[in-house]
Amino acid sequence: MGFLRNQQLLSKMATGNGHGENSPFEGWKAYDSNPYHAIKNPDGVIQMGLAENQLSFDLVEDWIKENPESSICTLKGVSQFKDIALFQDYHGLSAFRNAVANFMGKVRGGKVKFNPDRIVMSGGATGAHETMAFCLANPGDAFLVPTPYYAGFDRDLRWRTGVQLIPVVCESSNGFKVTRDALEIAYKKAQEDNIKVKGVLITNPSNPLGTILDRETLKSIVSFINEQNIHLICDEIYAATVFSQPDFISISEILEEGITCNLDLIHVVYSLSKDLGFPGFRVGVIYSYNDDVVNCAREMSSLGLVSTQTQHLLSAMLSDEQFVDKLISESAERLASRHKMFTIELGKVGISCLKSNAGLFCWMDLRALLEKKTVEGEMALWRTIIEKVKLNVSPGSSFHCSEPGWFRVCFANMDDETMKVALDRIIDFVFKPNKKEIMAPKKVQQKWQANLHLRLSLCGRRHEEVTKTPCTMSPHSPLVRAT
Ligand SMILES: Cc1ncc(COP(=O)(O)O)c(C=O)c1O
């Protein structure tokens, strides 16, 4: 983080900036040095830059208490300790692969079946993406990625593989839809630049948009990659975060419906980091329809296996169908009500979000508040939000969004009370000193704009100083650590 590595002692890769994490992500620093705590630090910064699913942990904790034998470090489970500690086959425990395959089918509404023999383990979706890039592309080759996209892809797919990512520019005018035209423009540009395109990488449901891809869009993407004979990687790690209609449609569902396509080109990346809220367990999955990719990825997986202790615990948990059904439906309900509370309250002060029905975040539209409709203008507003409103949110530019003024705000990594404080701070900021004032949305927006412009101009000097320093944050940085 921000330090210069010794270029003589270390490799080019180690000293290069391929990981994208050398910039001083100020939002995280602001949070780390002054984290909010209801009692100990009520004026601290609230973390809204972290896509964590913490709303249903009570259910998981109850299950753990009721099933002590599933943890091998308990009196009830210790008899299994030796076997589990010794197991090291990189195929993984078969009970684990069966349970994960079953779970993947369940979170896709039981509409598709996954073959446990195609499940390859990896260290989170992070490891899965890198393995996919190694399997499918040579250094210099590229994947097309619709924008805005998860900033970690720049590290995961590119850093150690030498692969490039080419943005497919999507716009707010049609809700950031991934259109055939946008894909073709990006593909053509790559050809003109003599870059070999090996595939398209989509995230469905989307991080940061919280939207899902509709059937027509999925079909058109499949047709596109099939015609070009390139791969399609579908990151579906937010599959179970869909909390309202329409239902999630997995790429696997499209394939099962019988679309004409070379199945060898299709690969799904999954993990339990978001749907179950277990990013610490580092459970990632590659599910490929291509036998060679399955075999190669499995051999590579030796470099990033999931601990057998974790496999053992999760195979027991995920095989408990009744528990899993309850967890999936309860989690969706809690996400829905948190999303509703957040968007309704924002709406009252004239702030809108992109319409969404999935994910752990909202894509908040603050374009009207930018002094300058540029990335710099966005960063100035972002700093004001961190410094004055004391909320760490993530600017759209860190997701390669083509339009300044969008911000991702996470809402599932905190309790109800903290969420209320966060909302109060936004409302306070808009209405100070009389925050109870309720106005028609148009008027509210004007007031919010006027207030904000005043505040921006008051902190203008500070912004100028910051933006002129040599260590100015790259537009990609604040989110690199955020997930
Ligand atoms: C779209 C997407 N893919 C992959 C990841 C990495 O997930 P994991 O924790 O499983 O490595 C994230 C994390 O935020 C993500 O949002």
The ligand as an SDF file (V2000), in Angstrom:
LIG
                    3D

 16 16  0  0  0  0  0  0  0  0999 V2000
  -17.8910   -9.4160   -9.0200 C   0  0  0  0  0  0  0  0  0  0  0  0
  -16.8870   -9.9590   -8.0480 C   0  0  0  0  0  0  0  0  0  0  0  0
  -16.1140  -10.9830   -8.4210 N   0  0  0  0  0  0  0  0  0  0  0  0
  -15.1900  -11.4900   -7.5860 C   0  0  0  0  0  0  0  0  0  0  0  0
  -14.9970  -10.9800   -6.3160 C   0  0  0  0  0  0  0  0  0  0  0  0
  -13.9860  -11.5970   -5.3960 C   0  0  0  0  0  0  0  0  0  0  0  0
  -14.6510  -12.5010   -4.5310 O   0  0  0  0  0  0  0  0  0  0  0  0
  -13.9250  -13.4930   -3.5330 P   0  0  0  0  0  0  0  0  0  0  0  0
  -14.0090  -12.8980   -2.1620 O   0  0  0  0  0  0  0  0  0  0  0  0
  -14.7210  -14.7650   -3.6010 O   0  0  0  0  0  0  0  0  0  0  0  0
  -12.5330  -13.6820   -3.9860 O   0  0  0  0  0  0  0  0  0  0  0  0
  -15.7810   -9.9010   -5.8980 C   0  0  0  0  0  0  0  0  0  0  0  0
  -15.6060   -9.3150   -4.5640 C   0  0  0  0  0  0  0  0  0  0  0  0
  -16.1480   -8.3010   -4.2290 O   0  0  0  0  0  0  0  0  0  0  0  0
  -16.7480   -9.3860   -6.7840 C   0  0  0  0  0  0  0  0  0  0  0  0
  -17.5510   -8.3650   -6.4320 O   0  0  0  0  0  0  0  0  0  0  0  0
  1  2  1  0
  2  3  1  0
  2 15  2  0
  3  4  2  0
  4  5  1  0
  5  6  1  0
  5 12  2  0
  6  7  1  0
  7  8  1  0
  8  9  2  0
  8 10  1  0
  8 11  1  0
 12 13  1  0
 12 15  1  0
 13 14  2  0
 15 16  1  0
M  END
$$$$
